[in-house]
Every structure is written in structure tokens, then in C-alpha cells.
Amino acid sequence: MKARRSGAPGPGSASPSAKLRKAVLFTGYSCNNRCGFCVDYEKRHIPDKTTATLIREMARAKAWGADYLELIGGEASLRADFLKLVRSAKKIGFRDIATATNGRLFAYPDFARAALRAGLTSIIFSVHGHTAALHDRLTAAAGSFAQLCDGVRSLRALGFKRLHANATVVRQNYRFLPRLGELFLRLGFCGVELIFVDPTYGGAHRSFSKFVPRISLAAPWMRRCLDIGRAAGTRSWFVRYVPLCHFQGYEDQVSETMERRTFAATLHWAPDFKNEDVAGSRAAVARAKPGSCGGCRLSGECEGIWREYLRVYGAAELRPVL
Ligand code: SF4
């Protein structure tokens, strides 16, 4: 599962006058992993988009003003036309062409080389465990961790530097996030994002108690992971979908805050929906701040927590900052 809501750290902060527009094109939901918490878990039967549709969408996204293009799935790299899509994106003129991936195809050096030649400028690996045992258990794909690590090494051997990582934070891995942070450093990722699992749809909705941790339990481990990045000299490690009261002192490392400063707008075009106001619809549909947030001085910046989380666990862990 890729972090399909946003993927990963963007290209960095920018002044308001230089804000970018970001287009995320979902190529389809086919994937060779089977992450049980995947937000698209129940969408695998939906047909992937055709090559012609995707090239047409790229042209429209460019006309809309997108500078930053992200191709995601499912697993976009599995497509027979993946290199053609990247070449088309380059020809259309996107400044950044990123893909979020489970990383397995990049283990093949010829594929990694071809993808860079085609024009990929940034690659975001989804790494859900610090060991093969944990990652492969979460992806339900034996050997997926070894292939991902080989993929990172292939790209580094080619001199490619814009390697990012994301991890979905679930009950099974939150205690190991500092260990995961150490792995991120060893693999040489320049940016990292820890994504609090989304139970609005898909696998984590269906199996909430299996996958969704209490934020009060997960947040300290997420902060410790950010501290590992800080100790190594980087603040380009982020957390996503978290209430700010659990991340005081880390406000500059919250993805949504960074994105508001970096991107003027983000669109998502998937096989089964189109969303041209991703942040607005997330606030309207998926996340909420309960009445107990009243008076919190962080409320303006904070998106609260998942509505589904509040429905199941309640709001007692959210503590207004006065
Ligand atoms: S109390 Fe509510 S508004 Fe304040 S930081 Fe926590 S979730 Fe956000």
C-alpha cells in the first residue's frame, strides 16, 4: 500500500508567492502487495485506467497548473506502460514527476535505470516495518522487504538521491518506529513521512481494532522517530493525519501544515472518483475536531483526527492546548 492521500514529503517549503499545484493520478488499484490496512483494500476489482486516459489526464492536470505530478496505485510501477507514462509526463513538462511505490520492481537494476532515464525525479517507498518479518507480515507478501531494500540500493547505485519513505502507522508497528527511523537513515532516505492509518475506508475500516492504535500510545513513538531524524540533522521527516496536541514542538513537521505552505492546491484523480479540493474534502468528510477542542489555540492549524476514530475510541485523548 502506498500513501495515496499525498504520498510523501513534498518538494519543501515555499513562499506563498511560489506555491505549487500538485496532481496525484491514481493509475489503478492493481498491486502485488496485500496490505491488510490498505485504504483501497476493497477496490482491487476496479479496472485500471488505460494509457490514453492517463496521458489525457496528465495534459489536463498540466493545463490546470500542476507543476508536481505523482503517479500512484495500487502499484503504478507494475503497469506495462509505466515507463511510457513517465516519458509522457516529462514531455508534457511537469517540474517534478514522482511515484509512490512498494519498491519491489526497482530491485531489478534495468528497471530502475529505465525509470530514471524516462524522467522520474522523486521516488517514495512505502516501508511498514524495520525487519523483513514485520514488513512482509503487514504487506502479506513474502520477500517484499528484501526487494524494497534492493530497490533502494539499485537507485542509490545509480546516483539517484531523491528517495523518500513513508510508513503507515498501525498497531503492529508503532512500537518499532524508532527502529524504523534507524533503517531510514541506513537506507539513505532524504525525506520521511509517518502516516497515521486511515480508517475511513478499506482494510482499516473493516478491521479497525486489528490495525488502528490509540493516538496517545502511537504518538510518543512517532515523536521518537522524528527525534532520530533530528539527531541526524534533518527536519524533513513528517507526520500525517495526527492531532497537533500530541505533537507540540513538532508543528513544523506536520505534513498538512507543510503542504498548506507549499501547495496552492492538490487534486486526486482516481479510477472511481475525482477530488480537486483534497484538503477541504478531508476536513469536511473524514476528519473532525470534537466539541472538547473548543478554545484550543492550535485549532486553526489542526485538522483533528479521523471521524471514524472518534466514533470508535471517542475524544478523551485530545487535550486542548490553552
Ligand atoms: S485539542 Fe483538538 S484542536 Fe487542539 S490540537 Fe488537539 S485535536 Fe487539535
Boltz pocket constraint, residues with backbone or C-beta under 6 A from the ligand:
constraints:
  - pocket:
      binder: B
      contacts: [[A, 243], [A, 244], [A, 245], [A, 246], [A, 288], [A, 289], [A, 290], [A, 292], [A, 293], [A, 296], [A, 297], [A, 298], [A, 299], [A, 302], [A, 303], [A, 304], [A, 305], [A, 318], [A, 319], [A, 320], [A, 321]]
      max_distance: 6.0
